[in-house]
Amino acid sequence: MSVRICYCYGYNEEDIRTDVRANGGRSLILERILFEKGKGACRCAETHPQGR
């Protein structure tokens, strides 16, 4: 079972590994999460079980 990494967008550990392999060692998922967080579009407080 893969560990959930991003509760807002539903990404898990395997999604990120696959993304890094597909993009030559760079995670576009991480870039998307950071971009959305910067815009204030992240809902971590509501979606993460620990409110973070």
Z-matrix of the N, CA and C atoms (Angstrom, degrees):
N
C 1 1.450
C 2 1.529 1 108.81
N 3 1.312 2 116.34 1 131.81
C 4 1.455 3 121.44 2 -178.74
C 5 1.528 4 110.77 3 -87.91
N 6 1.297 5 116.06 4 140.94
C 7 1.461 6 122.32 5 -177.71
C 8 1.527 7 109.71 6 -77.49
N 9 1.329 8 116.02 7 132.52
C 10 1.462 9 120.86 8 176.85
C 11 1.522 10 108.45 9 -69.95
N 12 1.326 11 116.82 10 130.49
C 13 1.458 12 123.05 11 -179.36
C 14 1.525 13 110.46 12 -103.16
N 15 1.316 14 116.26 13 -43.89
C 16 1.463 15 120.81 14 -177.08
C 17 1.525 16 109.32 15 -123.98
N 18 1.313 17 115.68 16 111.80
C 19 1.457 18 120.72 17 -179.72
C 20 1.532 19 111.50 18 -77.28
N 21 1.298 20 117.81 19 -26.94
C 22 1.471 21 120.87 20 -179.75
C 23 1.526 22 111.65 21 -66.27
N 24 1.319 23 116.07 22 -43.39
C 25 1.462 24 120.74 23 -174.61
C 26 1.523 25 112.84 24 -112.16
N 27 1.327 26 117.73 25 0.37
C 28 1.450 27 121.49 26 173.83
C 29 1.519 28 116.31 27 78.55
N 30 1.318 29 118.50 28 16.23
C 31 1.458 30 120.46 29 -179.60
C 32 1.520 31 111.14 30 -78.69
N 33 1.334 32 114.55 31 143.33
C 34 1.447 33 119.22 32 175.92
C 35 1.530 34 110.05 33 -120.20
N 36 1.311 35 115.36 34 177.71
C 37 1.459 36 121.90 35 -176.11
C 38 1.535 37 111.88 36 -56.19
N 39 1.317 38 116.60 37 -42.91
C 40 1.465 39 120.13 38 -178.89
C 41 1.523 40 111.57 39 -68.04
N 42 1.329 41 118.43 40 -36.13
C 43 1.468 42 121.30 41 176.19
C 44 1.529 43 110.43 42 -57.15
N 45 1.319 44 116.20 43 -44.36
C 46 1.463 45 120.81 44 -177.49
C 47 1.527 46 110.51 45 -69.82
N 48 1.332 47 117.36 46 -41.46
C 49 1.475 48 119.68 47 176.58
C 50 1.526 49 111.09 48 -59.37
N 51 1.324 50 116.04 49 -45.85
C 52 1.465 51 120.90 50 179.35
C 53 1.521 52 110.81 51 -61.93
N 54 1.317 53 116.77 52 -42.45
C 55 1.463 54 122.50 53 179.45
C 56 1.528 55 111.32 54 -62.16
N 57 1.324 56 117.02 55 -43.77
C 58 1.471 57 121.29 56 179.29
C 59 1.522 58 110.21 57 -63.46
N 60 1.324 59 117.58 58 -43.44
C 61 1.477 60 120.73 59 178.81
C 62 1.525 61 110.71 60 -63.74
N 63 1.316 62 116.88 61 -41.51
C 64 1.465 63 121.53 62 -177.32
C 65 1.524 64 113.02 63 -70.91
N 66 1.332 65 116.70 64 -20.91
C 67 1.467 66 120.43 65 -174.85
C 68 1.525 67 113.10 66 -117.86
N 69 1.312 68 116.20 67 32.23
C 70 1.456 69 120.99 68 173.78
C 71 1.516 70 114.93 69 60.73
N 72 1.326 71 117.27 70 38.46
C 73 1.453 72 120.74 71 177.61
C 74 1.519 73 114.78 72 92.11
N 75 1.310 74 116.69 73 4.19
C 76 1.466 75 121.91 74 -177.92
C 77 1.531 76 108.84 75 -116.10
N 78 1.313 77 117.28 76 136.15
C 79 1.459 78 120.42 77 179.70
C 80 1.523 79 111.08 78 -98.56
N 81 1.303 80 116.00 79 110.71
C 82 1.465 81 120.00 80 174.69
C 83 1.528 82 110.48 81 -73.68
N 84 1.325 83 116.51 82 -26.59
C 85 1.463 84 120.81 83 175.96
C 86 1.525 85 109.34 84 -62.07
N 87 1.314 86 116.50 85 -48.82
C 88 1.468 87 119.87 86 179.23
C 89 1.524 88 110.28 87 -59.46
N 90 1.320 89 117.39 88 -42.38
C 91 1.467 90 120.37 89 178.38
C 92 1.529 91 110.73 90 -61.36
N 93 1.330 92 117.01 91 -41.48
C 94 1.469 93 119.94 92 179.02
C 95 1.524 94 110.68 93 -63.68
N 96 1.340 95 116.82 94 -45.30
C 97 1.462 96 120.38 95 -179.75
C 98 1.526 97 110.12 96 -59.75
N 99 1.317 98 117.20 97 -46.30
C 100 1.465 99 120.81 98 -179.51
C 101 1.526 100 111.60 99 -64.54
N 102 1.330 101 117.39 100 -39.06
C 103 1.462 102 121.76 101 178.53
C 104 1.531 103 110.40 102 -63.34
N 105 1.323 104 116.07 103 -48.78
C 106 1.463 105 120.60 104 -179.45
C 107 1.526 106 111.23 105 -63.99
N 108 1.326 107 116.45 106 -39.86
C 109 1.466 108 120.87 107 178.03
C 110 1.526 109 110.28 108 -62.17
N 111 1.330 110 116.59 109 -40.83
C 112 1.462 111 121.65 110 178.23
C 113 1.522 112 112.99 111 -62.66
N 114 1.334 113 116.85 112 -30.11
C 115 1.464 114 121.94 113 178.25
C 116 1.526 115 111.80 114 -83.32
N 117 1.334 116 116.15 115 -7.87
C 118 1.461 117 119.41 116 -177.31
C 119 1.514 118 113.24 117 83.45
N 120 1.344 119 116.76 118 15.34
C 121 1.459 120 121.14 119 -177.18
C 122 1.529 121 112.91 120 -89.90
N 123 1.302 122 116.88 121 1.53
C 124 1.461 123 122.05 122 -179.01
C 125 1.530 124 108.85 123 -81.09
N 126 1.341 125 116.26 124 139.08
C 127 1.466 126 120.83 125 -180.00
C 128 1.520 127 111.33 126 -118.34
N 129 1.309 128 117.26 127 37.41
C 130 1.468 129 121.66 128 -176.57
C 131 1.528 130 112.69 129 -54.57
N 132 1.296 131 117.07 130 -42.50
C 133 1.463 132 120.47 131 -176.91
C 134 1.529 133 111.53 132 -60.45
N 135 1.325 134 117.45 133 -30.87
C 136 1.464 135 121.28 134 179.78
C 137 1.529 136 112.91 135 -90.33
N 138 1.330 137 117.89 136 -33.20
C 139 1.461 138 120.37 137 -171.13
C 140 1.527 139 114.75 138 -98.50
N 141 1.326 140 118.23 139 -26.09
C 142 1.458 141 120.89 140 -178.24
C 143 1.529 142 108.83 141 -82.18
N 144 1.332 143 117.81 142 133.80
C 145 1.461 144 120.36 143 -177.79
C 146 1.527 145 113.55 144 -57.93
N 147 1.326 146 117.88 145 -28.02
C 148 1.462 147 121.42 146 179.73
C 149 1.534 148 112.51 147 -99.34
N 150 1.333 149 116.50 148 7.36
C 151 1.469 150 121.06 149 176.27
C 152 1.504 151 114.93 150 68.32
N 153 1.333 152 116.77 151 34.00
C 154 1.472 153 118.95 152 178.15
C 155 1.491 154 112.31 153 -131.79
